[in-house]
Amino acid sequence: MSRRSALLALAASCLAACSTLAQAQADNLLRIIVPYAPGGSSDRAARIVADKLGGRLGQTVVVENKAGAGGRLAMQQAKNTPAGQSVLVLANPATMVVAPLVFKDNGYDPDKDFQPVAQISSYEFGLAVSSAVPVKELSHLLAWLRANPEQANFGVPATGSLPHFFALMTSEAAQVKAQVVGYRGSGPLLTDLLGGQIPVAVDTLDTLLPQHEAGKLRILASSNDKRSTFASGIPTYRESGLNLVATGWNAFFAPASMPAARVAQLGNAIREVMREEDTRRKFHEARVEPVASAAQETAQMLKAYRTQWAPVVQRSGYQP
């Protein structure tokens, strides 16, 4: 064999070895896609689970943030995952319930393109007022708004968000004609609430609690069916006279291309991770309720959630 032929054979051998190694690494990789920027509550939850899941599965687990289009961009990309790749997306009601109802061309079908794997958390909403509003109970706020209809403005962190639709639910149940004002995130909303530019805010309870505890705003009611473990002094909507219960959630979904056996394996592993005391402690520190739920339970939860929220979204007439 000539020197040139020997070198070509060696190069081909190296390429084959590198290809085999790359395939082995790909086979041992689980990618978790978060449809939002790093640092948010979804991102924190995904990373808590990923840190523990790798050891339990004996795999490398990486978290990838793919923000854009309110989470729809990540969902559109994830649905096209080849069957041989392990990919999960951490979705929430905005991507699995609201977007398919309000966008004419959503870019994905939540039922045909994805399959439930495991729910990992639930959260609730809170209604808060600035210190400039002279009320300390929800019933007093509603009376004040009826007497001062020009003040019936409810700020929410984003137009089309769950807090937006829960604000509409609140307005409808209370028979108060409120104007919902959408902000570009919770930060600007809280700034205007604390500054007195808007009298009422509806947001997730974990977002509002730090300012409530600091005495800078007052949360008048929370939206779960029982008082929050993180704020037992805050009454529920029902206790305050409005028969409303609403929560949000984070759950893992797999592309439709993933084999059923792999979905079951990942769902069981995630459920075990969520049962660990350290995992639950970290979720509680983030003021989010941990949930240990496998695929079938997650599917049932999603169905019930759509039954509750779809009519609210459709009645609102909201268009992006």
BALOBA-1460 file (C-alpha; in Angstrom, 3 decimals):
// residues 320
<rec num="1" residu="m" x="0.000" y="0.000" z="0.000"/>
<rec num="2" residu="s" x="1.339" y="3.426" z="-0.946"/>
<rec num="3" residu="r" x="1.891" y="6.115" z="1.659"/>
<rec num="4" residu="r" x="-0.992" y="8.122" z="0.180"/>
<rec num="5" residu="s" x="-3.359" y="5.145" z="0.348"/>
<rec num="6" residu="a" x="-2.339" y="4.447" z="3.933"/>
<rec num="7" residu="l" x="-3.047" y="8.044" z="4.953"/>
<rec num="8" residu="l" x="-6.439" y="7.978" z="3.249"/>
<rec num="9" residu="a" x="-7.309" y="4.727" z="5.006"/>
<rec num="10" residu="l" x="-6.247" y="6.182" z="8.349"/>
<rec num="11" residu="a" x="-8.333" y="9.308" z="7.759"/>
<rec num="12" residu="a" x="-11.375" y="7.231" z="6.855"/>
<rec num="13" residu="s" x="-10.898" y="5.157" z="9.997"/>
<rec num="14" residu="c" x="-10.689" y="8.290" z="12.160"/>
<rec num="15" residu="l" x="-13.825" y="9.728" z="10.571"/>
<rec num="16" residu="a" x="-15.721" y="6.510" z="11.198"/>
<rec num="17" residu="a" x="-14.555" y="6.452" z="14.823"/>
<rec num="18" residu="c" x="-15.528" y="10.099" z="15.340"/>
<rec num="19" residu="s" x="-18.934" y="9.450" z="13.777"/>
<rec num="20" residu="t" x="-19.481" y="6.464" z="16.061"/>
<rec num="21" residu="l" x="-18.452" y="8.520" z="19.095"/>
<rec num="22" residu="a" x="-20.717" y="11.398" z="18.097"/>
<rec num="23" residu="q" x="-23.637" y="8.994" z="17.647"/>
<rec num="24" residu="a" x="-22.944" y="7.415" z="21.035"/>
<rec num="25" residu="q" x="-22.891" y="10.852" z="22.656"/>
<rec num="26" residu="a" x="-26.151" y="11.796" z="20.914"/>
<rec num="27" residu="d" x="-27.773" y="8.562" z="22.071"/>
<rec num="28" residu="n" x="-26.751" y="9.391" z="25.645"/>
<rec num="29" residu="l" x="-28.047" y="12.982" z="25.554"/>
<rec num="30" residu="l" x="-31.385" y="14.259" z="26.804"/>
<rec num="31" residu="r" x="-32.209" y="17.835" z="25.804"/>
<rec num="32" residu="i" x="-34.717" y="19.842" z="27.823"/>
<rec num="33" residu="i" x="-36.022" y="22.849" z="25.912"/>
<rec num="34" residu="v" x="-37.340" y="25.827" z="27.862"/>
<rec num="35" residu="p" x="-39.391" y="28.197" z="25.643"/>
<rec num="36" residu="y" x="-38.322" y="31.272" z="27.623"/>
<rec num="37" residu="a" x="-35.190" y="33.195" z="28.517"/>
<rec num="38" residu="p" x="-32.862" y="32.038" z="31.327"/>
<rec num="39" residu="g" x="-33.662" y="33.108" z="34.875"/>
<rec num="40" residu="g" x="-37.442" y="32.814" z="34.854"/>
<rec num="41" residu="s" x="-39.550" y="30.431" z="36.904"/>
<rec num="42" residu="s" x="-39.821" y="27.879" z="34.065"/>
<rec num="43" residu="d" x="-36.064" y="27.938" z="33.561"/>
<rec num="44" residu="r" x="-35.380" y="27.462" z="37.283"/>
<rec num="45" residu="a" x="-37.774" y="24.519" z="37.484"/>
<rec num="46" residu="a" x="-36.237" y="22.849" z="34.430"/>
<rec num="47" residu="r" x="-32.712" y="23.144" z="35.819"/>
<rec num="48" residu="i" x="-33.660" y="21.742" z="39.236"/>
<rec num="49" residu="v" x="-35.092" y="18.664" z="37.534"/>
<rec num="50" residu="a" x="-32.255" y="18.356" z="34.994"/>
<rec num="51" residu="d" x="-29.584" y="18.374" z="37.725"/>
<rec num="52" residu="k" x="-31.147" y="15.309" z="39.328"/>
<rec num="53" residu="l" x="-32.435" y="13.525" z="36.253"/>
<rec num="54" residu="g" x="-29.021" y="12.893" z="34.703"/>
<rec num="55" residu="g" x="-27.833" y="10.702" z="37.563"/>
<rec num="56" residu="r" x="-31.093" y="8.793" z="37.741"/>
<rec num="57" residu="l" x="-31.071" y="8.045" z="33.991"/>
<rec num="58" residu="g" x="-27.313" y="7.657" z="33.598"/>
<rec num="59" residu="q" x="-27.448" y="10.238" z="30.803"/>
<rec num="60" residu="t" x="-26.196" y="13.705" z="30.050"/>
<rec num="61" residu="v" x="-29.076" y="16.170" z="30.467"/>
<rec num="62" residu="v" x="-28.773" y="19.707" z="29.105"/>
<rec num="63" residu="v" x="-31.202" y="22.627" z="29.309"/>
<rec num="64" residu="e" x="-31.591" y="24.797" z="26.211"/>
<rec num="65" residu="n" x="-33.402" y="28.136" z="26.262"/>
<rec num="66" residu="k" x="-35.214" y="28.954" z="23.029"/>
<rec num="67" residu="a" x="-37.167" y="32.123" z="23.634"/>
<rec num="68" residu="g" x="-39.379" y="33.794" z="21.076"/>
<rec num="69" residu="a" x="-43.008" y="34.293" z="20.028"/>
<rec num="70" residu="g" x="-44.285" y="33.755" z="23.561"/>
<rec num="71" residu="g" x="-42.978" y="30.190" z="23.660"/>
<rec num="72" residu="r" x="-44.383" y="29.147" z="20.284"/>
<rec num="73" residu="l" x="-40.988" y="29.192" z="18.559"/>
<rec num="74" residu="a" x="-39.613" y="26.451" z="20.822"/>
<rec num="75" residu="m" x="-42.747" y="24.368" z="20.387"/>
<rec num="76" residu="q" x="-42.545" y="24.667" z="16.595"/>
<rec num="77" residu="q" x="-38.929" y="23.503" z="16.625"/>
<rec num="78" residu="a" x="-39.439" y="20.714" z="19.156"/>
<rec num="79" residu="k" x="-42.280" y="19.095" z="17.219"/>
<rec num="80" residu="n" x="-39.878" y="18.234" z="14.377"/>
<rec num="81" residu="t" x="-37.469" y="16.231" z="16.559"/>
<rec num="82" residu="p" x="-36.383" y="12.965" z="14.841"/>
<rec num="83" residu="a" x="-37.464" y="9.755" z="16.565"/>
<rec num="84" residu="g" x="-33.885" y="8.843" z="17.489"/>
<rec num="85" residu="q" x="-33.311" y="11.967" z="19.588"/>
<rec num="86" residu="s" x="-34.431" y="12.486" z="23.184"/>
<rec num="87" residu="v" x="-36.006" y="15.907" z="23.599"/>
<rec num="88" residu="l" x="-38.452" y="17.229" z="26.172"/>
<rec num="89" residu="v" x="-40.049" y="20.659" z="26.240"/>
<rec num="90" residu="l" x="-41.218" y="22.307" z="29.461"/>
<rec num="91" residu="a" x="-44.579" y="23.745" z="28.490"/>
<rec num="92" residu="n" x="-47.279" y="25.690" z="30.308"/>
<rec num="93" residu="p" x="-50.894" y="26.759" z="29.647"/>
<rec num="94" residu="a" x="-49.780" y="29.650" z="27.438"/>
<rec num="95" residu="t" x="-48.283" y="27.247" z="24.881"/>
<rec num="96" residu="m" x="-50.590" y="24.241" z="25.308"/>
<rec num="97" residu="v" x="-53.976" y="25.935" z="25.830"/>
<rec num="98" residu="v" x="-54.063" y="29.653" z="25.013"/>
<rec num="99" residu="a" x="-51.895" y="29.923" z="21.881"/>
<rec num="100" residu="p" x="-53.773" y="27.227" z="19.921"/>
<rec num="101" residu="l" x="-57.022" y="29.082" z="20.614"/>
<rec num="102" residu="v" x="-55.973" y="32.607" z="19.661"/>
<rec num="103" residu="f" x="-53.465" y="32.185" z="16.801"/>
<rec num="104" residu="k" x="-54.896" y="31.276" z="13.412"/>
<rec num="105" residu="d" x="-51.598" y="29.709" z="12.333"/>
<rec num="106" residu="n" x="-50.089" y="28.426" z="15.551"/>
<rec num="107" residu="g" x="-47.362" y="26.361" z="13.883"/>
<rec num="108" residu="y" x="-48.035" y="23.246" z="15.965"/>
<rec num="109" residu="d" x="-50.903" y="21.118" z="17.216"/>
<rec num="110" residu="p" x="-50.562" y="20.466" z="20.966"/>
<rec num="111" residu="d" x="-52.364" y="17.107" z="20.700"/>
<rec num="112" residu="k" x="-51.010" y="15.730" z="17.424"/>
<rec num="113" residu="d" x="-47.435" y="16.997" z="17.757"/>
<rec num="114" residu="f" x="-46.826" y="16.352" z="21.469"/>
<rec num="115" residu="q" x="-47.506" y="13.773" z="24.160"/>
<rec num="116" residu="p" x="-47.640" y="14.384" z="27.937"/>
<rec num="117" residu="v" x="-44.732" y="13.116" z="30.033"/>
<rec num="118" residu="a" x="-44.966" y="14.595" z="33.543"/>
<rec num="119" residu="q" x="-46.338" y="17.621" z="35.369"/>
<rec num="120" residu="i" x="-43.799" y="19.083" z="37.814"/>
<rec num="121" residu="s" x="-45.381" y="22.173" z="39.354"/>
<rec num="122" residu="s" x="-48.488" y="24.224" z="39.940"/>
<rec num="123" residu="y" x="-48.881" y="27.865" z="40.866"/>
<rec num="124" residu="e" x="-51.670" y="30.262" z="41.679"/>
<rec num="125" residu="f" x="-52.561" y="33.861" z="41.004"/>
<rec num="126" residu="g" x="-52.951" y="36.807" z="43.294"/>
<rec num="127" residu="l" x="-54.849" y="40.068" z="43.140"/>
<rec num="128" residu="a" x="-52.937" y="42.984" z="44.647"/>
<rec num="129" residu="v" x="-53.507" y="46.696" z="45.191"/>
<rec num="130" residu="s" x="-51.144" y="49.575" z="45.689"/>
<rec num="131" residu="s" x="-50.864" y="51.331" z="49.035"/>
<rec num="132" residu="a" x="-52.785" y="54.231" z="47.473"/>
<rec num="133" residu="v" x="-55.963" y="52.130" z="47.274"/>
<rec num="134" residu="p" x="-57.886" y="52.498" z="50.563"/>
<rec num="135" residu="v" x="-58.989" y="48.867" z="50.967"/>
<rec num="136" residu="k" x="-57.745" y="45.779" z="52.799"/>
<rec num="137" residu="e" x="-60.216" y="43.118" z="51.634"/>
<rec num="138" residu="l" x="-61.409" y="41.960" z="48.223"/>
<rec num="139" residu="s" x="-65.050" y="42.758" z="49.014"/>
<rec num="140" residu="h" x="-64.023" y="46.307" z="49.938"/>
<rec num="141" residu="l" x="-62.073" y="46.629" z="46.667"/>
<rec num="142" residu="l" x="-65.084" y="45.603" z="44.601"/>
<rec num="143" residu="a" x="-67.298" y="48.102" z="46.404"/>
<rec num="144" residu="w" x="-64.649" y="50.793" z="45.853"/>
<rec num="145" residu="l" x="-64.395" y="49.981" z="42.130"/>
<rec num="146" residu="r" x="-68.165" y="50.137" z="41.705"/>
<rec num="147" residu="a" x="-68.154" y="53.524" z="43.397"/>
<rec num="148" residu="n" x="-65.152" y="54.662" z="41.339"/>
<rec num="149" residu="p" x="-65.545" y="52.979" z="37.928"/>
<rec num="150" residu="e" x="-62.822" y="55.157" z="36.407"/>
<rec num="151" residu="q" x="-60.348" y="53.317" z="38.684"/>
<rec num="152" residu="a" x="-61.361" y="49.856" z="37.440"/>
<rec num="153" residu="n" x="-58.066" y="49.153" z="35.682"/>
<rec num="154" residu="f" x="-56.408" y="45.762" z="36.222"/>
<rec num="155" residu="g" x="-52.738" y="45.548" z="35.275"/>
<rec num="156" residu="v" x="-51.370" y="42.200" z="34.060"/>
<rec num="157" residu="p" x="-47.792" y="41.201" z="33.107"/>
<rec num="158" residu="a" x="-48.645" y="40.520" z="29.453"/>
<rec num="159" residu="t" x="-51.587" y="40.782" z="27.111"/>
<rec num="160" residu="g" x="-52.887" y="37.297" z="26.380"/>
<rec num="161" residu="s" x="-51.244" y="35.798" z="29.458"/>
<rec num="162" residu="l" x="-53.017" y="33.645" z="32.047"/>
<rec num="163" residu="p" x="-53.147" y="36.581" z="34.507"/>
<rec num="164" residu="h" x="-54.887" y="38.540" z="31.709"/>
<rec num="165" residu="f" x="-57.635" y="35.943" z="31.406"/>
<rec num="166" residu="f" x="-57.892" y="35.482" z="35.163"/>
<rec num="167" residu="a" x="-58.368" y="39.252" z="35.486"/>
<rec num="168" residu="l" x="-61.265" y="38.928" z="33.022"/>
<rec num="169" residu="m" x="-62.682" y="36.040" z="35.083"/>
<rec num="170" residu="t" x="-62.440" y="38.224" z="38.194"/>
<rec num="171" residu="s" x="-64.156" y="41.134" z="36.489"/>
<rec num="172" residu="e" x="-66.972" y="38.905" z="35.201"/>
<rec num="173" residu="a" x="-67.542" y="37.143" z="38.538"/>
<rec num="174" residu="a" x="-67.506" y="40.439" z="40.435"/>
<rec num="175" residu="q" x="-69.761" y="42.191" z="37.892"/>
<rec num="176" residu="v" x="-67.247" y="44.993" z="37.613"/>
<rec num="177" residu="k" x="-66.493" y="46.427" z="34.175"/>
<rec num="178" residu="a" x="-62.712" y="46.414" z="34.397"/>
<rec num="179" residu="q" x="-60.219" y="47.491" z="31.764"/>
<rec num="180" residu="v" x="-57.306" y="45.027" z="31.514"/>
<rec num="181" residu="v" x="-53.986" y="46.766" z="30.902"/>
<rec num="182" residu="g" x="-51.164" y="44.590" z="29.553"/>
<rec num="183" residu="y" x="-47.525" y="45.316" z="30.456"/>
<rec num="184" residu="r" x="-44.215" y="44.051" z="29.085"/>
<rec num="185" residu="g" x="-43.507" y="41.786" z="32.021"/>
<rec num="186" residu="s" x="-44.014" y="41.671" z="35.776"/>
<rec num="187" residu="g" x="-41.260" y="44.205" z="36.473"/>
<rec num="188" residu="p" x="-42.914" y="47.168" z="34.730"/>
<rec num="189" residu="l" x="-46.289" y="46.147" z="36.150"/>
<rec num="190" residu="l" x="-44.997" y="46.167" z="39.727"/>
<rec num="191" residu="t" x="-43.237" y="49.482" z="39.155"/>
<rec num="192" residu="d" x="-46.513" y="51.125" z="38.118"/>
<rec num="193" residu="l" x="-48.478" y="49.424" z="40.894"/>
<rec num="194" residu="l" x="-46.041" y="50.582" z="43.577"/>
<rec num="195" residu="g" x="-45.959" y="54.050" z="42.035"/>
<rec num="196" residu="g" x="-49.743" y="54.334" z="42.049"/>
<rec num="197" residu="q" x="-50.044" y="54.555" z="38.256"/>
<rec num="198" residu="i" x="-52.382" y="51.558" z="38.250"/>
<rec num="199" residu="p" x="-54.556" y="50.580" z="41.238"/>
<rec num="200" residu="v" x="-54.880" y="46.801" z="40.805"/>
<rec num="201" residu="a" x="-52.584" y="44.053" z="39.529"/>
<rec num="202" residu="v" x="-53.171" y="40.378" z="38.770"/>
<rec num="203" residu="d" x="-50.058" y="38.199" z="38.527"/>
<rec num="204" residu="t" x="-48.685" y="34.897" z="39.792"/>
<rec num="205" residu="l" x="-48.592" y="34.733" z="43.572"/>
<rec num="206" residu="d" x="-44.849" y="33.987" z="43.724"/>
<rec num="207" residu="t" x="-44.167" y="37.212" z="41.789"/>
<rec num="208" residu="l" x="-46.286" y="39.381" z="44.098"/>
<rec num="209" residu="l" x="-45.291" y="37.873" z="47.456"/>
<rec num="210" residu="p" x="-41.888" y="39.550" z="48.011"/>
<rec num="211" residu="q" x="-43.388" y="43.048" z="47.676"/>
<rec num="212" residu="h" x="-46.382" y="42.035" z="49.812"/>
<rec num="213" residu="e" x="-44.090" y="40.788" z="52.572"/>
<rec num="214" residu="a" x="-42.086" y="44.008" z="52.356"/>
<rec num="215" residu="g" x="-45.286" y="46.002" z="52.931"/>
<rec num="216" residu="k" x="-45.092" y="47.735" z="49.547"/>
<rec num="217" residu="l" x="-48.378" y="46.312" z="48.219"/>
<rec num="218" residu="r" x="-51.311" y="44.294" z="49.539"/>
<rec num="219" residu="i" x="-52.396" y="40.950" z="48.109"/>
<rec num="220" residu="l" x="-56.107" y="40.732" z="48.814"/>
<rec num="221" residu="a" x="-56.808" y="37.199" z="47.574"/>
<rec num="222" residu="s" x="-55.205" y="34.127" z="46.067"/>
<rec num="223" residu="s" x="-56.779" y="31.905" z="43.428"/>
<rec num="224" residu="n" x="-56.355" y="28.334" z="44.665"/>
<rec num="225" residu="d" x="-59.075" y="26.304" z="46.384"/>
<rec num="226" residu="k" x="-57.194" y="26.569" z="49.691"/>
<rec num="227" residu="r" x="-54.799" y="29.068" z="51.200"/>
<rec num="228" residu="s" x="-51.259" y="29.015" z="49.888"/>
<rec num="229" residu="t" x="-48.635" y="27.200" z="51.933"/>
<rec num="230" residu="f" x="-46.409" y="30.196" z="51.206"/>
<rec num="231" residu="a" x="-48.899" y="32.805" z="52.398"/>
<rec num="232" residu="s" x="-51.389" y="31.361" z="54.842"/>
<rec num="233" residu="g" x="-52.511" y="34.838" z="55.907"/>
<rec num="234" residu="i" x="-53.949" y="35.647" z="52.477"/>
<rec num="235" residu="p" x="-57.562" y="34.477" z="51.971"/>
<rec num="236" residu="t" x="-58.712" y="32.695" z="48.837"/>
<rec num="237" residu="y" x="-61.154" y="34.154" z="46.345"/>
<rec num="238" residu="r" x="-63.838" y="31.832" z="47.670"/>
<rec num="239" residu="e" x="-63.249" y="32.962" z="51.234"/>
<rec num="240" residu="s" x="-63.529" y="36.528" z="49.968"/>
<rec num="241" residu="g" x="-66.910" y="35.999" z="48.332"/>
<rec num="242" residu="l" x="-66.035" y="35.178" z="44.695"/>
<rec num="243" residu="n" x="-66.468" y="31.564" z="43.624"/>
<rec num="244" residu="l" x="-63.287" y="31.404" z="41.520"/>
<rec num="245" residu="v" x="-60.481" y="28.837" z="41.508"/>
<rec num="246" residu="a" x="-57.620" y="28.996" z="39.001"/>
<rec num="247" residu="t" x="-54.068" y="27.704" z="38.835"/>
<rec num="248" residu="g" x="-51.246" y="27.422" z="36.333"/>
<rec num="249" residu="w" x="-48.661" y="24.691" z="35.831"/>
<rec num="250" residu="n" x="-45.439" y="23.532" z="34.217"/>
<rec num="251" residu="a" x="-45.248" y="20.105" z="32.592"/>
<rec num="252" residu="f" x="-42.884" y="18.178" z="30.359"/>
<rec num="253" residu="f" x="-44.076" y="17.132" z="26.910"/>
<rec num="254" residu="a" x="-42.317" y="14.964" z="24.327"/>
<rec num="255" residu="p" x="-42.540" y="15.207" z="20.542"/>
<rec num="256" residu="a" x="-44.977" y="12.748" z="18.978"/>
<rec num="257" residu="s" x="-41.971" y="10.984" z="17.407"/>
<rec num="258" residu="m" x="-40.717" y="9.686" z="20.788"/>
<rec num="259" residu="p" x="-41.462" y="5.975" z="21.348"/>
<rec num="260" residu="a" x="-44.028" y="5.191" z="24.046"/>
<rec num="261" residu="a" x="-41.536" y="3.156" z="26.082"/>
<rec num="262" residu="r" x="-39.154" y="6.113" z="26.255"/>
<rec num="263" residu="v" x="-41.988" y="8.466" z="27.262"/>
<rec num="264" residu="a" x="-42.917" y="6.107" z="30.101"/>
<rec num="265" residu="q" x="-39.281" y="5.797" z="31.222"/>
<rec num="266" residu="l" x="-38.801" y="9.572" z="31.343"/>
<rec num="267" residu="g" x="-42.154" y="10.153" z="33.023"/>
<rec num="268" residu="n" x="-41.390" y="7.668" z="35.778"/>
<rec num="269" residu="a" x="-37.896" y="9.081" z="36.306"/>
<rec num="270" residu="i" x="-39.180" y="12.657" z="36.543"/>
<rec num="271" residu="r" x="-41.896" y="11.615" z="38.973"/>
<rec num="272" residu="e" x="-39.277" y="9.993" z="41.213"/>
<rec num="273" residu="v" x="-37.141" y="13.146" z="41.047"/>
<rec num="274" residu="m" x="-40.150" y="15.232" z="42.068"/>
<rec num="275" residu="r" x="-40.724" y="12.997" z="45.079"/>
<rec num="276" residu="e" x="-37.235" y="13.654" z="46.451"/>
<rec num="277" residu="e" x="-37.198" y="15.851" z="49.549"/>
<rec num="278" residu="d" x="-34.394" y="18.035" z="48.191"/>
<rec num="279" residu="t" x="-36.301" y="18.688" z="44.962"/>
<rec num="280" residu="r" x="-39.439" y="19.654" z="46.868"/>
<rec num="281" residu="r" x="-37.400" y="21.941" z="49.130"/>
<rec num="282" residu="k" x="-35.912" y="23.771" z="46.135"/>
<rec num="283" residu="f" x="-39.336" y="24.238" z="44.554"/>
<rec num="284" residu="h" x="-40.726" y="25.570" z="47.830"/>
<rec num="285" residu="e" x="-37.839" y="28.014" z="48.056"/>
<rec num="286" residu="a" x="-38.959" y="29.321" z="44.647"/>
<rec num="287" residu="r" x="-42.513" y="29.505" z="46.086"/>
<rec num="288" residu="v" x="-43.877" y="27.061" z="43.557"/>
<rec num="289" residu="e" x="-45.780" y="23.922" z="44.519"/>
<rec num="290" residu="p" x="-43.996" y="20.737" z="43.340"/>
<rec num="291" residu="v" x="-46.061" y="18.036" z="41.636"/>
<rec num="292" residu="a" x="-45.140" y="14.379" z="41.032"/>
<rec num="293" residu="s" x="-47.375" y="13.347" z="38.158"/>
<rec num="294" residu="a" x="-46.808" y="10.804" z="35.358"/>
<rec num="295" residu="a" x="-48.064" y="10.861" z="31.765"/>
<rec num="296" residu="q" x="-51.669" y="9.716" z="32.211"/>
<rec num="297" residu="e" x="-52.293" y="12.066" z="35.139"/>
<rec num="298" residu="t" x="-50.749" y="14.937" z="33.168"/>
<rec num="299" residu="a" x="-53.048" y="14.206" z="30.211"/>
<rec num="300" residu="q" x="-56.090" y="14.253" z="32.508"/>
<rec num="301" residu="m" x="-54.956" y="17.521" z="34.076"/>
<rec num="302" residu="l" x="-54.552" y="19.128" z="30.640"/>
<rec num="303" residu="k" x="-58.029" y="18.014" z="29.577"/>
<rec num="304" residu="a" x="-59.631" y="19.450" z="32.722"/>
<rec num="305" residu="y" x="-57.658" y="22.662" z="32.343"/>
<rec num="306" residu="r" x="-58.884" y="23.195" z="28.801"/>
<rec num="307" residu="t" x="-62.469" y="22.646" z="29.938"/>
<rec num="308" residu="q" x="-62.076" y="25.487" z="32.445"/>
<rec num="309" residu="w" x="-60.045" y="27.981" z="30.424"/>
<rec num="310" residu="a" x="-61.078" y="27.573" z="26.778"/>
<rec num="311" residu="p" x="-64.505" y="29.234" z="27.287"/>
<rec num="312" residu="v" x="-62.863" y="32.156" z="29.114"/>
<rec num="313" residu="v" x="-60.358" y="32.734" z="26.310"/>
<rec num="314" residu="q" x="-62.991" y="32.396" z="23.591"/>
<rec num="315" residu="r" x="-65.512" y="34.685" z="25.313"/>
<rec num="316" residu="s" x="-62.869" y="37.362" z="25.713"/>
<rec num="317" residu="g" x="-62.583" y="37.760" z="21.953"/>
<rec num="318" residu="y" x="-58.838" y="38.289" z="22.428"/>
<rec num="319" residu="q" x="-56.790" y="38.571" z="19.247"/>
<rec num="320" residu="p" x="-52.973" y="38.763" z="19.337"/>
